Amino acid sequence: MRKLTTSDIEGLGESTRMVVAGRHPDEHFGFVNPPVVHGSTVLSPTMADLTGHTGRYSYGRRGSPTMGALEEALMALEGKESAGVVLCPSGLAAVSTALLSCLKAGDHLLMTDSVYGPTRNFCDGVLRRFGVETAYYDPQVGADIAQVLKSNTRAVFTESPGSQSFEMQDIPAIAAVAHAHGALVLTDNTWATPLFYAAHAHGADIAIQAATKYLGGHSDVMSGAVSANAAAWPALKRTWGDLGVTVAPDDVFLVLRGLRTLPLRMARHHEAGLEMARWLSGHPEVQRVLHPALPSDPGHALFTRDYRGASGLFSIVLQPGPEEAVAALLDGLALFGMGYSWGGFESLAIPFDCAPLRTATQWAPGGPTLRLHIGLEDLDDLKADLGQGLERFAAARGRA
Ligand SMILES: *Cc1c(COP(=O)(O)O)cnc(C)c1O
């Protein structure tokens, strides 16, 4: 077997790349997968090697053949603009590490009002304590981000679409303005994954993944990753090292294993999610479906311009009804589990309300809202489960 070079790999299709990236069987006695290396101390053959750090690895916290394999595979996934990837023990740790790498006391951060709640808590808590001011902006701002930039704005954080409310963001327009101003652009790209949205190519200097979600894909691991372009990489790498952030080898292995089937799973989540979204759009108990791949969605033009697919996560706005009616819907579901997180093989449903979080925009959808994750089950079974739930909702709100 001939050994693939980095440029060979760049020329391959996506699914092929996800099969071969980060694998070096010749270094591991021919075994298909890299070994799961449990280790802290790395021995050096000579004093010169030890003090000169000549080895590929120097200490377990900072890297291992297992971590190296995942970093290499994630760089192949993020595309040629990625100058490096750091691994974090959760998606939230990836967010906080990324933010800490590009901010200091006295800086101003622009944060989308649709951002994942715990990211907001990090900004309003830790960053504020350390003298960084966060201002929230309308996710649909586009090039008008210019109007909220301040002389000390160092970073603009985006998340598209918002993972409950699904507003799409024009990241290329935001990036053009931010870069002209000397600010870095970060994006939490967990929803689309790098397969469906090439974050760096669309202007993000830093691209974040909660690998807990689709990359791991099996609801059995907490993990995160941050990819940076050449401009953002040195500070990211240094901050990651200074914080002492690392990931245990068994967790790295689970994410690597998940990555091999990512293209297959994402194609299925796209297809099944969109079919469910269409079906729900026509249901009398559903007022609105928040899914950017639907032509009726306000973010559809951006979606078709910039995205190569949709994942299995979207929201619905039900007809007006009391909480008991929503509980009647959810409590009786058999296939849709009720729980946080998403991106695994299984379907999920949760109620949510963005209103108490928002500070720059209003959230008033006009009815109870549910977020759905469409997993890998048969669609007919999922439709039957949800259809019966919507009948319970209709009956309960009729009685109210
Ligand atoms: C889940 C999630 C995170 C955090 O990931 P954890 O691994 O749960 O810490 C960050 N961003 C988004 C958009 C998420 O959905």
The ligand as an SDF file (V2000), in Angstrom:
LIG
                    3D

 15 15  0  0  0  0  0  0  0  0999 V2000
  -23.7640   21.7830   23.2280 C   0  0  0  0  0  0  0  0  0  0  0  0
  -23.2250   23.0150   22.6640 C   0  0  0  0  0  0  0  0  0  0  0  0
  -22.0570   23.5780   23.1700 C   0  0  0  0  0  0  0  0  0  0  0  0
  -21.3610   23.0420   24.3730 C   0  0  0  0  0  0  0  0  0  0  0  0
  -20.9280   21.7370   24.2170 O   0  0  0  0  0  0  0  0  0  0  0  0
  -20.6770   20.7980   25.4990 P   0  0  0  0  0  0  0  0  0  0  0  0
  -19.8560   19.7040   24.9700 O   0  0  0  0  0  0  0  0  0  0  0  0
  -22.0390   20.3930   25.9730 O   0  0  0  0  0  0  0  0  0  0  0  0
  -19.9600   21.6360   26.5150 O   0  0  0  0  0  0  0  0  0  0  0  0
  -21.5710   24.7130   22.5650 C   0  0  0  0  0  0  0  0  0  0  0  0
  -22.1950   25.2660   21.5190 N   0  0  0  0  0  0  0  0  0  0  0  0
  -23.3250   24.7600   21.0120 C   0  0  0  0  0  0  0  0  0  0  0  0
  -23.9690   25.4170   19.8410 C   0  0  0  0  0  0  0  0  0  0  0  0
  -23.8770   23.6190   21.5720 C   0  0  0  0  0  0  0  0  0  0  0  0
  -25.0080   23.1280   21.0800 O   0  0  0  0  0  0  0  0  0  0  0  0
  1  2  1  0
  2  3  1  0
  2 14  2  0
  3  4  1  0
  3 10  2  0
  4  5  1  0
  5  6  1  0
  6  7  2  0
  6  8  1  0
  6  9  1  0
 10 11  1  0
 11 12  2  0
 12 13  1  0
 12 14  1  0
 14 15  1  0
M  END
$$$$
